[in-house]
Every structure is written in C-alpha cells, then in structure tokens.
Amino acid sequence: MSGGWMRFCALMLVLALRAAAQTDSAGCAPTPLTPGDRAAGWKLLSGADAASQWIEGIGRPFPAKAWAVQGSCLHLKNPRDGGSLFSSAQFDNFELAFEWRIAPAGNSGVKYMAVDGRRHPDVQRLFVKPRLTRLASYALPIVIVLLLAWKKKWLFREHLGRWIGFGVCALLATLMLMVGIELFMGLRQSLIFPPGLEYQVIDDEGNADAKSGGPTHRSGALYDVLPPTGVELRRDTFNEARILVIGNHAEHWLNGRKVLEYEFGSAALKDAIARSKFAGLPEMAEKSPGRLELQNHGDPVWFRNMRIRELR
C-alpha cells in the first residue's frame, strides 16, 4: 500500500473514531445546577463528580471500564466490563429527576429502596436451587456406594471393587465440596447487590421482554409489579422521568405525566408483589431507606441530568 493510501486510511480512521465519540456524547453537554436548584435542595448524581457518588456494589469502586461520565450523562458504554451502579448514599424520602435514552431493543432500569442485606428472589430460584439439586445428585450415589460396601455385596466383595467404590465416593465428595464452596461464595456475593423497586427503562417497541411480558414490563412501570398508564414514549432520544417517594406514597412520572402511584404497606401493593417475581420478598411492600441502582442489563443506556433532593 502506498504512503498516500496509508495516510488516507489513517485519516478516515481518526474521523470515524471522532464521530463515534461525538455520537456517544451527543446531548450530554454539562448542565450545572442553578442557584435556585441548590436552594431547593437539589444535588447532581451525574456530571463531573458522578464517579464519587456511585459504586459497582457494596464495598466496590466505580466501574470505570463499563460506565463513562460524559458531561451531564452517565453512559453504560461497555456492559460486559462491569455491573450495575449503586448509589453510595441511601435515601428515604426523595424526589429523583433524570432523563434516559436506551439503545434500540435495549433494557435497563432505575431501582430505589435497594436495602442492604436483602437477596433478590432470583438468587434462590436461579442460583441456590440448581446447586442444591446438584449436591443431592452427588450425595445419592455416595450413600448407595457406602451401603453396598457396608453390606459387602455385589462388586464390593473383591478388594479391587472396594477401592473402585471408595474412589467414586471420594470423587463425588470432592465435587460436593466444590459446589458447596461455590454456593457459599455466591450467597455472600449476592449481598453486595441488594434488590430494589424498579422504574422500568426499556425500548417498548423493540425489546422482546417489553412486548411479551405485559404492561408491568414496559417503560415507567414498577417492574413486574404495577403497570403504567398514559405513557407517551420517545424512541431514539431522551425521555424525562421522575420518581417521588414521600412518606408511604410513591409516584412514577414519564415525559411530564404521572403514570403510576402506590402506597407502601397497602393491601394493593402487597397483593401485586405476591403475584410478581418478588413473591419471595414480601418485605419489599414495606418502606425502608435504601440505595439507588442504575441497572446494567447488557444494553447501552444513557442517564442525563440525574438529580435528587431529599424531602421531609
């Protein structure tokens, strides 16, 4: 390749990278708080100081490889390189305002009241039960082999047979130990990422879960618990959102409209949670101070001008 073509290709590569960077940061120009905002108690959660206000999980640092701070945006740029963001602070009564944009067919969410020490029901269903089943599948043949050896029947009458039987037992016991360690470490790890109530952020028209999961899986919903009403979603651009929690009252807003409200501790909320994937965590129906979470669901997402004020 001639020197001219090499310079041309290098120039095109630089321009492409610059265009990609501009696309990522489009619409994320810094937007500082006004004196009136500060007087009203608003604090920024996105922007220049965002990395100091968010952690990847309890006791973990900000995952800079996955999340980028771009002007007024927090951008999940590389979903495979990190996890969800949790707020360093915990909140009780608050108003949270933010704008969000999701990649086509993408899925994310903003969670609140994520209480330290709670485990998500999915941990029991998808992690604990399969491993307990595996432990039982290893334990059963050990018991059978030991019973045969004790009775001195069949293969175990011979010296070689006994060694084969006890070798099988040792192998299965080793596998049981490995699964037991995995189970212990997984349960310990699950406490780093407490579950919360989720304001659903999703591409309603392009995401399979939004289309097949019903109204409680669509934008603005209390995910899998309560459906939104009157939603007018903006695709391929930023949507305005607000979450209000004051006393036992909570509201979800989307693009200037209140799309749902509920009362903590109410029979309606308890019944809705009992019918949801969170049925194993009924305490979610009761109000408790907790962390915010910006969910990494594997798709790029932007959160812009995220601000919060604590209420009394």
NUGUTOR-379603 format. One record per residue: residue in one letter; y, z negated, x of N, C-alpha, C in turn. Coordinates in steps of 0.05 Angstrom, whole numbers, plus 5000, padded with zeros to 4 digits. Example, Ala and Ser with C-alpha at 12.3 -4.5 7.8 and 13.67 -1.06 7.14 Angstrom:
<sites>
A488648445264491048445246493448445264S495548585257497948575273500148435258
</sites>
This chain:
<sites>
M497650005017500050005000502550005018S504450175012506850205028508649955025G510549915044512349695043514049695018G514849935009516549954985515049854960W512549934958510949844934510449544935M510049444959509549154962512048994953R514349094961516848954953517348974923F516649214912516949254883515149064868C512549044876510648864863511548574865A512548494888513448224892515848164874L517648354871519948324853519048294824M517148454815516148444788514848164783L513348064803512047804800514147584797V516247594813518347394812519647404784L520247644775521547674748519747574726A517147624728515247534708515147234707L515047104731514946814732517446694722R519746824728522246714718522446744688A521446964677521447004648519646794634A517346744647515546544635516846264635A518246204657519545944658521745924637Q523246144633525346144613524246114585T521846244581520546224555519745934549D518545804569517645524566519945344559S522245394572524545204568526445304547A525845524533527645634512528145424491G530645384485531345194464531244904473C530844844498530544574508532944484524A535244604519537644514534538244224529P539044074549539643784546541543734523T540843534507542443454484542843154486P545043054499545342764503546142634476L545842374475546742224452549742204452T550942204429553742164426554441874425P556941794429557641514426556941404399G557141574378556441484351553441434349D551841604362548941564363548241294375R549441244398548840994412549740744396A552040774382553040554366551140494343A549740714333547840684311545140584321G544840554347542340434358540240644367W541040904368539141104376538641094406K536041144414535241164442533541414445L534041564467532541804472529741744483L527741884473525041874483524142134497S525842334495525442584510527942624527G527742794547530042834564529542734592A531642694607531442634636529742384642D529942184625528541934630525841914616A524842134605522442114588520042014603A519742094629517342024644517141724648S519341574646519241284649518641144623Q518541294601518141164575515441234562W513841394576511241474566509041434587I506641374578504341334595502041504584E500041554600497741714590495841544574G495841284579494241094565495040824575I494140604563494940344571494240294600G496340244616495940194644495840434662R496340674650496240924665499041044668P499541194689502241314693502541564676F505041664676505741914661504142144673P502742304657501042534667502742784672A504142784695506043004701504743274703K502143294709500843554712500543684684A500243524664499843634637502443654621W504143454623506643444608509043494626A510843674617513243744632515643634617V517543524631520143444620522043674625Q522843814603524444054605526944014588G529143944600531643894585531243684564S531543764539531243574516528343574505C526543704519523743734509521743584526L519643494513517143414526515243634518H514143774538512544014534509743964545L507743974527504943964536504344244546K504544274572504344544585501544614594N500044414604497344454614495544244601P494544304577492944094563490444004577R489344164595486844084609487443884632D489943854639490543694663491443414656G491143324632491943054625491242994596G492042754587491442674560493942654542S493742494521495942444503497942254517L500442264506502442074515502641834496F502841594507503341354492505941234501S507541134482510041004490509440744505S511140694525510940444540511540214522A513440254503514340044485512740054459Q512839824445511539814418513839774398F513339874374515339874353514239764327D516039644311515239524286516739674263N519339604260521039744240522739944256F522640204248523940404264524440654248E526240824258526641094249526241274273L524341454272523741644293524541924284A526242054299527042334292526342514316F525342744310524642934331524343214319E524243414337523643684329521143764344W519543934331517044024343516544314339R515144424359514244704357511444714369I509644854355506844864363506145144371A504345184390503345454397501845574373P501745834371500245964349497445854347A496645774322494045664316493545394328G495745264338495545014352495344774333N494644544346494344294332495344064350S496843884338497743644353498443434332G499943234340500743034321502442814335V503942674319505542444328504342204314K503242014330502041784318503841544322Y503541344305505141104306503340864297M504340624303502740384298499940404312A499940504336497540504353497240234366V495440064355495339784362493339734385D494339614406492639544429490239384420G487839464431485439314424483739444403R484839634388483339774367481840014379R479540074367478040304375477940504352H478140754359478040964339475240984327P474941024301472241044289470641274302D471841474312470441694325468841594350V469741374362468341264385465541174376Q465441034353462840944343461041184334R462341374320460741594308459841794329L461641864347461142084366460241994394F460741744400460041644427457841434427V458341214411456540994412453841054400K453841164375451241214361449441404376P450441634387448641804403447341674427R448941494440447841364464445841144456L446341004434444340814425441740954417T442041184405439641344398438141424423R439641504443438341584468436941344481L438241104481436940864492434340804477A434340834450431940784435429740984441S430541234446428541444453427241394480Y428741254498427541184524425840934522A426740744504425340484502422640514489L422440684469419940714454417540794472P417841004489415441064506414840844527I416940694535416340474554414640264541V415240194516413640004501410840104497I410540364490407840474487406240464512V407540554535406140554560405240274568L407040074565406339804572404139684555L404139754529402039664511399339784520L399340034527396840164536395840034562A397739974580396939854605395839574600W397039424582396239154576393439154564K392939344546390239364534388139484552K389039604574387239734593385539954580K386840104564385440324551386240594562W384740794554385341074560385841114589L388041234597388641314624388841074643F389540844633390240624650387840464660R385440564654383140434665382840494695E384040724703383940804731386440714746H386040664772388340574788390640774788L389941034791392041244792393541254765G392041224743393241224717395341014714R394740764725396640554723399240624737W398940734761401340804777402941014762I401541204750403041414735404541284712G403141104698404440974675406840814683F406540654704408740484712411040644725G410340874737412441054747414041174725V412641254703414141354680415941134669C415040884667416640664657419140624675A418740634702420940594720423040814717L422141064713424041284709425641244683L424241184661425541144636427440904637A426640694651428440454654430940524669T430640694690432940784705434840944687L433741124671435341274653436741094632M435340884623436540694605438940554618L438540474643440740344657443140524660M442740774666444940964669446441004643V444941024621446241054594447740794587G446540564594447840314588450440284603I450540364628453040354644455040554631E454140794624455940984611457040874585L455440734570456240624544458340404549F457840234569459740014575462440124584M462340324602464840434613466340584591G464840724574466140874552467540694532L466240464525467440274507469940154520R469740094545472139984559474340194560Q473640444565475640654566476940704539S475440664518476540724491478840534484L479040304497481240114491483840204504I483640404522486040504535487640684516F486240804496487440994478487140904449P488840704441488540594414489240804392P487840794369488440984348490940904332G492241094320494641044304494641214279L496641164262497141334239498441584248E497641814238498542074250500142234230Y502542304240504242514227503142774238Q501942934220500543184229502543394237V502043514261503643734272501643954277I501844184262499744384263500944654253D499644864261500245134250498645164225D499945114202498645114176497145374170E498345594178497245864171495245964192G495445864217493745984237491445804247N491645544241489545354251487345314231A484845334241482545314223482345044209D482944834223482744564211484744534188A487144644192489244624171488344784146K487045004151486245174128483745064114S481944944129479344854116479344554110G481044404123480944114120482344004095G483844174081485244084057488043984063P489443894042492243824044492843604065T490943414068491343194087491243274116H490643534121490443634148492743824154R494743834137496944024140499443874150S501444034160503843924172505243714154G505943494166507443284152505643084139A502943144138501042954125500742704141L499842484128498742264142495842344146Y495242434170492842584176490342464164D488942614148486342554135486542324115V489042244109489342014090491042094066L493542184070495342254048496442534052P496542704031497642974034500642974031P502043174043504843204039505343384014T507843374004508643553982511243683988G511643923978514244063981514744144010V512744204025513044284053514144574055E516144604072517144874079517044884110L514945014120514545014149515745254162R516845214186517845434202515845494224R514945744224513045824245514445944269D513345894292514346004318517145914324T517945694314520545574321520345274316F522545134320522544844318522844754289N521244544282521444414256522644134260E524144044241525443784242523743574228A523243354241521443144230522742874232R521942704214522842424215520742244204I520342014217518441814208520041554205L519941434181521341184176519340974168V519540744182517940514175519840274173I520140154150521839924146520439734127G519839494136518239304121515439424117N514539424093511839544087512139834077H514539944078515040214067515040414090A513840644086513740854106514241124093E515641304107516241574097515841784119H514942024111514842254128516742464117W518442574135520342784128519743034144L520243264132519843524146521943714137N523543814156525644004151527443924128G528343674129530243564110529143474084R526443484081525243394056523343164061K523442964042521442754044518842864032V516742874049514343004040512142804032L512442554040510642344030511742064036E510841864021511541594026509241414017Y509041174028506940994021507740714028E506140514019506640234024504340114039F504839994062502739854077501639634059G499039594060497739384045497239444016S498139684007497739753979494939833973A494139813948491439903940491140203944A493240353939493140643942492540723971L493840583990493440654018490640564027K489740324018487140234025484940414015D485240513990483340703979483240963994A485641064001485841314016484541294043I484941074057483741034083480641004080A479740874059476940834055475541104050R477041304040475841574035476141754060S477441664080478041834103476141774127K476641914149475041864173475541594185F477641454175478341184185477240964168A475141034152473940834135472940584150G472140634175471140414192473240244204L475840304198478040154209480040084186P479139914167480839854144483439714151E483539584175485939454183488339644187M487739904188489940094191491740094166A490739994144492339984119494439764120E494139574140496039354142497939424165K500439334161502439404181502139224206S502239344229502239204255504039354275P505539214291507139344312505239494330G506139734340504339884357505940094372R504440254387505640464404505840724389L507540904399507541184390505641344408E504741564397502941744413503742034407L504042194428504242484425501542594433Q500342724414497442794417497043044434N495243024452494143264466491643344452H491843554435489443654421488443914433G489443974457488444204471490244454468D492544424454494244654450497144594459P498544784471501344734479503044654455V504844464460506644374439509244274453W511444294438514044204447515143994428F516143774439517543574424520443554435R522343614418525143634426526843424413N528843334428530843134418529442904404M527342794416525942564404527642314410R528342184388529941944390528941734370I529441484376528541264359530641054357R530740924334532440684332530840474317E530940234327529540014314531239894292L529839834270531139744245530439444240R532039324224531539044217531239014187
</sites>
